Amino acid sequence: MKTAATWFKGWRMKRNFVRLVENTEPRLLLDVGYPPEVVEARLRTPFWKF
């Protein structure tokens, strides 16, 4: 059960990050500390390693 919860947590974090990136202007992401390189790297990361 713990493994399932861990996977779901990773999936949920990845889903929330994708929604943040889709709905936020790039300059605002940069203001909060997400430069384009970090965004690209996090989007390429599988959800189980998030």
Predicted model as a PDB file, atoms N, CA, C, CB and O in Angstrom, pLDDT in the B-factor column:
MODEL        1                                                                  
ATOM      1  N   MET A   1       0.820  -1.199   0.000  1.00 66.00           N  
ATOM      2  CA  MET A   1       0.000   0.000   0.000  1.00 66.00           C  
ATOM      3  C   MET A   1       0.861   1.258   0.000  1.00 66.00           C  
ATOM      4  CB  MET A   1      -0.932   0.000   1.203  1.00 66.00           C  
ATOM      5  O   MET A   1       0.521   2.261  -0.627  1.00 66.00           O  
ATOM      6  N   LYS A   2       1.983   1.187   0.716  1.00 76.00           N  
ATOM      7  CA  LYS A   2       2.875   2.346   0.775  1.00 76.00           C  
ATOM      8  C   LYS A   2       3.425   2.687  -0.608  1.00 76.00           C  
ATOM      9  CB  LYS A   2       4.030   2.082   1.752  1.00 76.00           C  
ATOM     10  O   LYS A   2       3.571   3.860  -0.950  1.00 76.00           O  
ATOM     11  N   THR A   3       3.729   1.662  -1.400  1.00 84.00           N  
ATOM     12  CA  THR A   3       4.252   1.890  -2.743  1.00 84.00           C  
ATOM     13  C   THR A   3       3.212   2.585  -3.621  1.00 84.00           C  
ATOM     14  CB  THR A   3       4.684   0.561  -3.382  1.00 84.00           C  
ATOM     15  O   THR A   3       3.542   3.494  -4.382  1.00 84.00           O  
ATOM     16  N   ALA A   4       1.964   2.155  -3.510  1.00 86.00           N  
ATOM     17  CA  ALA A   4       0.905   2.780  -4.305  1.00 86.00           C  
ATOM     18  C   ALA A   4       0.746   4.252  -3.924  1.00 86.00           C  
ATOM     19  CB  ALA A   4      -0.429   2.030  -4.112  1.00 86.00           C  
ATOM     20  O   ALA A   4       0.547   5.104  -4.790  1.00 86.00           O  
ATOM     21  N   ALA A   5       0.832   4.541  -2.646  1.00 88.00           N  
ATOM     22  CA  ALA A   5       0.711   5.932  -2.192  1.00 88.00           C  
ATOM     23  C   ALA A   5       1.875   6.768  -2.703  1.00 88.00           C  
ATOM     24  CB  ALA A   5       0.649   5.998  -0.656  1.00 88.00           C  
ATOM     25  O   ALA A   5       1.690   7.927  -3.075  1.00 88.00           O  
ATOM     26  N   THR A   6       3.060   6.197  -2.725  1.00 88.00           N  
ATOM     27  CA  THR A   6       4.240   6.906  -3.222  1.00 88.00           C  
ATOM     28  C   THR A   6       4.097   7.210  -4.710  1.00 88.00           C  
ATOM     29  CB  THR A   6       5.516   6.080  -2.968  1.00 88.00           C  
ATOM     30  O   THR A   6       4.407   8.316  -5.152  1.00 88.00           O  
ATOM     31  N   TRP A   7       3.627   6.230  -5.483  1.00 87.00           N  
ATOM     32  CA  TRP A   7       3.432   6.447  -6.918  1.00 87.00           C  
ATOM     33  C   TRP A   7       2.390   7.516  -7.164  1.00 87.00           C  
ATOM     34  CB  TRP A   7       3.023   5.149  -7.610  1.00 87.00           C  
ATOM     35  O   TRP A   7       2.572   8.386  -8.015  1.00 87.00           O  
ATOM     36  N   PHE A   8       1.283   7.452  -6.412  1.00 90.00           N  
ATOM     37  CA  PHE A   8       0.229   8.438  -6.595  1.00 90.00           C  
ATOM     38  C   PHE A   8       0.727   9.835  -6.245  1.00 90.00           C  
ATOM     39  CB  PHE A   8      -0.989   8.080  -5.743  1.00 90.00           C  
ATOM     40  O   PHE A   8       0.382  10.804  -6.921  1.00 90.00           O  
ATOM     41  N   LYS A   9       1.533   9.943  -5.199  1.00 91.00           N  
ATOM     42  CA  LYS A   9       2.082  11.246  -4.806  1.00 91.00           C  
ATOM     43  C   LYS A   9       2.951  11.809  -5.938  1.00 91.00           C  
ATOM     44  CB  LYS A   9       2.912  11.121  -3.491  1.00 91.00           C  
ATOM     45  O   LYS A   9       2.839  12.987  -6.275  1.00 91.00           O  
ATOM     46  N   GLY A  10       3.811  10.976  -6.521  1.00 90.00           N  
ATOM     47  CA  GLY A  10       4.648  11.422  -7.629  1.00 90.00           C  
ATOM     48  C   GLY A  10       3.833  11.839  -8.831  1.00 90.00           C  
ATOM     49  O   GLY A  10       4.123  12.855  -9.463  1.00 90.00           O  
ATOM     50  N   TRP A  11       2.805  11.052  -9.151  1.00 92.00           N  
ATOM     51  CA  TRP A  11       1.941  11.383 -10.281  1.00 92.00           C  
ATOM     52  C   TRP A  11       1.221  12.704 -10.032  1.00 92.00           C  
ATOM     53  CB  TRP A  11       0.922  10.258 -10.533  1.00 92.00           C  
ATOM     54  O   TRP A  11       1.114  13.541 -10.928  1.00 92.00           O  
ATOM     55  N   ARG A  12       0.723  12.883  -8.797  1.00 94.00           N  
ATOM     56  CA  ARG A  12       0.000  14.107  -8.460  1.00 94.00           C  
ATOM     57  C   ARG A  12       0.920  15.322  -8.520  1.00 94.00           C  
ATOM     58  CB  ARG A  12      -0.626  13.991  -7.067  1.00 94.00           C  
ATOM     59  O   ARG A  12       0.510  16.379  -9.001  1.00 94.00           O  
ATOM     60  N   MET A  13       2.156  15.192  -8.042  1.00 93.00           N  
ATOM     61  CA  MET A  13       3.110  16.306  -8.095  1.00 93.00           C  
ATOM     62  C   MET A  13       3.422  16.668  -9.544  1.00 93.00           C  
ATOM     63  CB  MET A  13       4.414  15.948  -7.341  1.00 93.00           C  
ATOM     64  O   MET A  13       3.476  17.848  -9.891  1.00 93.00           O  
ATOM     65  N   LYS A  14       3.627  15.657 -10.393  1.00 93.00           N  
ATOM     66  CA  LYS A  14       3.916  15.907 -11.805  1.00 93.00           C  
ATOM     67  C   LYS A  14       2.713  16.582 -12.471  1.00 93.00           C  
ATOM     68  CB  LYS A  14       4.271  14.581 -12.535  1.00 93.00           C  
ATOM     69  O   LYS A  14       2.882  17.543 -13.222  1.00 93.00           O  
ATOM     70  N   ARG A  15       1.499  16.084 -12.199  1.00 95.00           N  
ATOM     71  CA  ARG A  15       0.287  16.669 -12.769  1.00 95.00           C  
ATOM     72  C   ARG A  15       0.140  18.133 -12.358  1.00 95.00           C  
ATOM     73  CB  ARG A  15      -0.948  15.871 -12.331  1.00 95.00           C  
ATOM     74  O   ARG A  15      -0.182  18.982 -13.190  1.00 95.00           O  
ATOM     75  N   ASN A  16       0.371  18.431 -11.090  1.00 94.00           N  
ATOM     76  CA  ASN A  16       0.246  19.809 -10.605  1.00 94.00           C  
ATOM     77  C   ASN A  16       1.298  20.712 -11.247  1.00 94.00           C  
ATOM     78  CB  ASN A  16       0.377  19.853  -9.072  1.00 94.00           C  
ATOM     79  O   ASN A  16       1.002  21.862 -11.574  1.00 94.00           O  
ATOM     80  N   PHE A  17       2.522  20.209 -11.434  1.00 93.00           N  
ATOM     81  CA  PHE A  17       3.568  21.004 -12.064  1.00 93.00           C  
ATOM     82  C   PHE A  17       3.226  21.291 -13.521  1.00 93.00           C  
ATOM     83  CB  PHE A  17       4.915  20.287 -11.968  1.00 93.00           C  
ATOM     84  O   PHE A  17       3.419  22.410 -13.995  1.00 93.00           O  
ATOM     85  N   VAL A  18       2.722  20.293 -14.229  1.00 94.00           N  
ATOM     86  CA  VAL A  18       2.338  20.489 -15.639  1.00 94.00           C  
ATOM     87  C   VAL A  18       1.240  21.539 -15.739  1.00 94.00           C  
ATOM     88  CB  VAL A  18       1.863  19.153 -16.277  1.00 94.00           C  
ATOM     89  O   VAL A  18       1.287  22.409 -16.609  1.00 94.00           O  
ATOM     90  N   ARG A  19       0.255  21.462 -14.854  1.00 95.00           N  
ATOM     91  CA  ARG A  19      -0.815  22.467 -14.864  1.00 95.00           C  
ATOM     92  C   ARG A  19      -0.274  23.854 -14.554  1.00 95.00           C  
ATOM     93  CB  ARG A  19      -1.904  22.098 -13.856  1.00 95.00           C  
ATOM     94  O   ARG A  19      -0.702  24.831 -15.168  1.00 95.00           O  
ATOM     95  N   LEU A  20       0.655  23.958 -13.616  1.00 92.00           N  
ATOM     96  CA  LEU A  20       1.272  25.242 -13.288  1.00 92.00           C  
ATOM     97  C   LEU A  20       1.962  25.832 -14.516  1.00 92.00           C  
ATOM     98  CB  LEU A  20       2.279  25.080 -12.134  1.00 92.00           C  
ATOM     99  O   LEU A  20       1.791  27.011 -14.825  1.00 92.00           O  
ATOM    100  N   VAL A  21       2.741  25.008 -15.211  1.00 93.00           N  
ATOM    101  CA  VAL A  21       3.479  25.475 -16.392  1.00 93.00           C  
ATOM    102  C   VAL A  21       2.522  25.872 -17.513  1.00 93.00           C  
ATOM    103  CB  VAL A  21       4.446  24.385 -16.889  1.00 93.00           C  
ATOM    104  O   VAL A  21       2.741  26.879 -18.186  1.00 93.00           O  
ATOM    105  N   GLU A  22       1.465  25.092 -17.716  1.00 93.00           N  
ATOM    106  CA  GLU A  22       0.513  25.399 -18.788  1.00 93.00           C  
ATOM    107  C   GLU A  22      -0.251  26.687 -18.543  1.00 93.00           C  
ATOM    108  CB  GLU A  22      -0.464  24.264 -18.952  1.00 93.00           C  
ATOM    109  O   GLU A  22      -0.596  27.389 -19.493  1.00 93.00           O  
ATOM    110  N   ASN A  23      -0.520  27.010 -17.288  1.00 94.00           N  
ATOM    111  CA  ASN A  23      -1.396  28.130 -16.966  1.00 94.00           C  
ATOM    112  C   ASN A  23      -0.669  29.387 -16.500  1.00 94.00           C  
ATOM    113  CB  ASN A  23      -2.355  27.713 -15.919  1.00 94.00           C  
ATOM    114  O   ASN A  23      -1.316  30.362 -16.117  1.00 94.00           O  
ATOM    115  N   THR A  24       0.648  29.383 -16.524  1.00 92.00           N  
ATOM    116  CA  THR A  24       1.412  30.519 -16.030  1.00 92.00           C  
ATOM    117  C   THR A  24       2.308  31.059 -17.134  1.00 92.00           C  
ATOM    118  CB  THR A  24       2.250  30.122 -14.799  1.00 92.00           C  
ATOM    119  O   THR A  24       2.875  30.301 -17.921  1.00 92.00           O  
ATOM    120  N   GLU A  25       2.423  32.354 -17.179  1.00 92.00           N  
ATOM    121  CA  GLU A  25       3.298  32.976 -18.172  1.00 92.00           C  
ATOM    122  C   GLU A  25       4.762  32.658 -17.851  1.00 92.00           C  
ATOM    123  CB  GLU A  25       3.071  34.512 -18.216  1.00 92.00           C  
ATOM    124  O   GLU A  25       5.129  32.566 -16.680  1.00 92.00           O  
ATOM    125  N   PRO A  26       5.597  32.490 -18.877  1.00 89.00           N  
ATOM    126  CA  PRO A  26       7.006  32.156 -18.656  1.00 89.00           C  
ATOM    127  C   PRO A  26       7.744  33.162 -17.772  1.00 89.00           C  
ATOM    128  CB  PRO A  26       7.709  32.053 -19.979  1.00 89.00           C  
ATOM    129  O   PRO A  26       8.600  32.768 -16.980  1.00 89.00           O  
ATOM    130  N   ARG A  27       7.431  34.439 -17.893  1.00 92.00           N  
ATOM    131  CA  ARG A  27       8.145  35.426 -17.076  1.00 92.00           C  
ATOM    132  C   ARG A  27       7.791  35.282 -15.600  1.00 92.00           C  
ATOM    133  CB  ARG A  27       7.823  36.848 -17.554  1.00 92.00           C  
ATOM    134  O   ARG A  27       8.623  35.552 -14.734  1.00 92.00           O  
ATOM    135  N   LEU A  28       6.553  34.854 -15.304  1.00 92.00           N  
ATOM    136  CA  LEU A  28       6.180  34.639 -13.910  1.00 92.00           C  
ATOM    137  C   LEU A  28       6.853  33.395 -13.343  1.00 92.00           C  
ATOM    138  CB  LEU A  28       4.664  34.520 -13.778  1.00 92.00           C  
ATOM    139  O   LEU A  28       7.235  33.369 -12.173  1.00 92.00           O  
ATOM    140  N   LEU A  29       6.998  32.357 -14.179  1.00 91.00           N  
ATOM    141  CA  LEU A  29       7.728  31.167 -13.737  1.00 91.00           C  
ATOM    142  C   LEU A  29       9.177  31.522 -13.413  1.00 91.00           C  
ATOM    143  CB  LEU A  29       7.675  30.062 -14.817  1.00 91.00           C  
ATOM    144  O   LEU A  29       9.749  31.025 -12.443  1.00 91.00           O  
ATOM    145  N   LEU A  30       9.757  32.386 -14.235  1.00 91.00           N  
ATOM    146  CA  LEU A  30      11.130  32.820 -13.997  1.00 91.00           C  
ATOM    147  C   LEU A  30      11.232  33.606 -12.691  1.00 91.00           C  
ATOM    148  CB  LEU A  30      11.634  33.672 -15.171  1.00 91.00           C  
ATOM    149  O   LEU A  30      12.215  33.471 -11.961  1.00 91.00           O  
ATOM    150  N   ASP A  31      10.228  34.422 -12.395  1.00 91.00           N  
ATOM    151  CA  ASP A  31      10.215  35.201 -11.157  1.00 91.00           C  
ATOM    152  C   ASP A  31      10.187  34.323  -9.910  1.00 91.00           C  
ATOM    153  CB  ASP A  31       9.023  36.129 -11.148  1.00 91.00           C  
ATOM    154  O   ASP A  31      10.770  34.682  -8.888  1.00 91.00           O  
ATOM    155  N   VAL A  32       9.516  33.178  -9.986  1.00 88.00           N  
ATOM    156  CA  VAL A  32       9.428  32.308  -8.809  1.00 88.00           C  
ATOM    157  C   VAL A  32      10.531  31.262  -8.762  1.00 88.00           C  
ATOM    158  CB  VAL A  32       8.088  31.620  -8.778  1.00 88.00           C  
ATOM    159  O   VAL A  32      10.529  30.400  -7.883  1.00 88.00           O  
ATOM    160  N   GLY A  33      11.468  31.326  -9.693  1.00 89.00           N  
ATOM    161  CA  GLY A  33      12.635  30.453  -9.621  1.00 89.00           C  
ATOM    162  C   GLY A  33      12.607  29.245 -10.539  1.00 89.00           C  
ATOM    163  O   GLY A  33      13.338  28.281 -10.309  1.00 89.00           O  
ATOM    164  N   TYR A  34      11.781  29.275 -11.573  1.00 90.00           N  
ATOM    165  CA  TYR A  34      11.738  28.190 -12.551  1.00 90.00           C  
ATOM    166  C   TYR A  34      12.215  28.698 -13.903  1.00 90.00           C  
ATOM    167  CB  TYR A  34      10.312  27.605 -12.664  1.00 90.00           C  
ATOM    168  O   TYR A  34      11.388  29.062 -14.738  1.00 90.00           O  
ATOM    169  N   PRO A  35      13.536  28.735 -14.148  1.00 93.00           N  
ATOM    170  CA  PRO A  35      14.020  29.126 -15.474  1.00 93.00           C  
ATOM    171  C   PRO A  35      13.632  28.040 -16.500  1.00 93.00           C  
ATOM    172  CB  PRO A  35      15.578  29.347 -15.456  1.00 93.00           C  
ATOM    173  O   PRO A  35      13.322  26.912 -16.117  1.00 93.00           O  
ATOM    174  N   PRO A  36      13.650  28.376 -17.771  1.00 92.00           N  
ATOM    175  CA  PRO A  36      13.234  27.416 -18.808  1.00 92.00           C  
ATOM    176  C   PRO A  36      13.971  26.081 -18.747  1.00 92.00           C  
ATOM    177  CB  PRO A  36      13.441  28.023 -20.166  1.00 92.00           C  
ATOM    178  O   PRO A  36      13.382  25.043 -19.049  1.00 92.00           O  
ATOM    179  N   GLU A  37      15.238  26.088 -18.364  1.00 93.00           N  
ATOM    180  CA  GLU A  37      16.004  24.834 -18.298  1.00 93.00           C  
ATOM    181  C   GLU A  37      15.443  23.907 -17.221  1.00 93.00           C  
ATOM    182  CB  GLU A  37      17.492  25.125 -18.020  1.00 93.00           C  
ATOM    183  O   GLU A  37      15.343  22.697 -17.422  1.00 93.00           O  
ATOM    184  N   VAL A  38      15.081  24.487 -16.079  1.00 92.00           N  
ATOM    185  CA  VAL A  38      14.535  23.689 -14.971  1.00 92.00           C  
ATOM    186  C   VAL A  38      13.163  23.143 -15.351  1.00 92.00           C  
ATOM    187  CB  VAL A  38      14.437  24.537 -13.673  1.00 92.00           C  
ATOM    188  O   VAL A  38      12.853  21.985 -15.070  1.00 92.00           O  
ATOM    189  N   VAL A  39      12.347  23.971 -15.986  1.00 92.00           N  
ATOM    190  CA  VAL A  39      11.013  23.535 -16.414  1.00 92.00           C  
ATOM    191  C   VAL A  39      11.139  22.374 -17.387  1.00 92.00           C  
ATOM    192  CB  VAL A  39      10.229  24.702 -17.066  1.00 92.00           C  
ATOM    193  O   VAL A  39      10.440  21.370 -17.250  1.00 92.00           O  
ATOM    194  N   GLU A  40      12.025  22.503 -18.369  1.00 93.00           N  
ATOM    195  CA  GLU A  40      12.209  21.450 -19.357  1.00 93.00           C  
ATOM    196  C   GLU A  40      12.695  20.155 -18.708  1.00 93.00           C  
ATOM    197  CB  GLU A  40      13.195  21.901 -20.428  1.00 93.00           C  
ATOM    198  O   GLU A  40      12.218  19.072 -19.046  1.00 93.00           O  
ATOM    199  N   ALA A  41      13.637  20.266 -17.781  1.00 94.00           N  
ATOM    200  CA  ALA A  41      14.160  19.076 -17.105  1.00 94.00           C  
ATOM    201  C   ALA A  41      13.073  18.399 -16.273  1.00 94.00           C  
ATOM    202  CB  ALA A  41      15.353  19.447 -16.211  1.00 94.00           C  
ATOM    203  O   ALA A  41      12.970  17.172 -16.272  1.00 94.00           O  
ATOM    204  N   ARG A  42      12.274  19.178 -15.575  1.00 92.00           N  
ATOM    205  CA  ARG A  42      11.219  18.590 -14.740  1.00 92.00           C  
ATOM    206  C   ARG A  42      10.117  17.976 -15.584  1.00 92.00           C  
ATOM    207  CB  ARG A  42      10.629  19.643 -13.809  1.00 92.00           C  
ATOM    208  O   ARG A  42       9.512  16.988 -15.167  1.00 92.00           O  
ATOM    209  N   LEU A  43       9.836  18.531 -16.759  1.00 92.00           N  
ATOM    210  CA  LEU A  43       8.818  17.956 -17.626  1.00 92.00           C  
ATOM    211  C   LEU A  43       9.294  16.638 -18.243  1.00 92.00           C  
ATOM    212  CB  LEU A  43       8.441  18.949 -18.725  1.00 92.00           C  
ATOM    213  O   LEU A  43       8.480  15.766 -18.547  1.00 92.00           O  
ATOM    214  N   ARG A  44      10.600  16.493 -18.428  1.00 94.00           N  
ATOM    215  CA  ARG A  44      11.147  15.244 -18.976  1.00 94.00           C  
ATOM    216  C   ARG A  44      11.266  14.157 -17.921  1.00 94.00           C  
ATOM    217  CB  ARG A  44      12.509  15.498 -19.596  1.00 94.00           C  
ATOM    218  O   ARG A  44      11.412  12.986 -18.273  1.00 94.00           O  
ATOM    219  N   THR A  45      11.208  14.501 -16.642  1.00 92.00           N  
ATOM    220  CA  THR A  45      11.351  13.539 -15.564  1.00 92.00           C  
ATOM    221  C   THR A  45      10.092  12.679 -15.445  1.00 92.00           C  
ATOM    222  CB  THR A  45      11.640  14.258 -14.238  1.00 92.00           C  
ATOM    223  O   THR A  45       8.987  13.218 -15.371  1.00 92.00           O  
ATOM    224  N   PRO A  46      10.240  11.351 -15.425  1.00 91.00           N  
ATOM    225  CA  PRO A  46       9.052  10.505 -15.233  1.00 91.00           C  
ATOM    226  C   PRO A  46       8.429  10.759 -13.867  1.00 91.00           C  
ATOM    227  CB  PRO A  46       9.415   9.009 -15.380  1.00 91.00           C  
ATOM    228  O   PRO A  46       9.123  11.140 -12.925  1.00 91.00           O  
ATOM    229  N   PHE A  47       7.120  10.547 -13.762  1.00 87.00           N  
ATOM    230  CA  PHE A  47       6.438  10.900 -12.521  1.00 87.00           C  
ATOM    231  C   PHE A  47       6.906  10.065 -11.343  1.00 87.00           C  
ATOM    232  CB  PHE A  47       4.953  10.746 -12.690  1.00 87.00           C  
ATOM    233  O   PHE A  47       6.838  10.539 -10.209  1.00 87.00           O  
ATOM    234  N   TRP A  48       7.377   8.840 -11.560  1.00 82.00           N  
ATOM    235  CA  TRP A  48       7.815   8.018 -10.421  1.00 82.00           C  
ATOM    236  C   TRP A  48       9.172   8.469  -9.881  1.00 82.00           C  
ATOM    237  CB  TRP A  48       7.888   6.545 -10.831  1.00 82.00           C  
ATOM    238  O   TRP A  48       9.585   8.017  -8.813  1.00 82.00           O  
ATOM    239  N   LYS A  49       9.871   9.351 -10.601  1.00 84.00           N  
ATOM    240  CA  LYS A  49      11.136   9.909 -10.111  1.00 84.00           C  
ATOM    241  C   LYS A  49      10.992  11.375  -9.737  1.00 84.00           C  
ATOM    242  CB  LYS A  49      12.229   9.750 -11.162  1.00 84.00           C  
ATOM    243  O   LYS A  49      11.988  12.033  -9.439  1.00 84.00           O  
ATOM    244  N   PHE A  50       9.779  11.896  -9.748  1.00 74.00           N  
ATOM    245  CA  PHE A  50       9.536  13.312  -9.567  1.00 74.00           C  
ATOM    246  C   PHE A  50       9.849  13.758  -8.167  1.00 74.00           C  
ATOM    247  CB  PHE A  50       8.120  13.646  -9.899  1.00 74.00           C  
ATOM    248  O   PHE A  50       9.697  14.937  -7.846  1.00 74.00           O  
TER     249      PHE A  50                                                      
ENDMDL                                                                          
END                                                                             
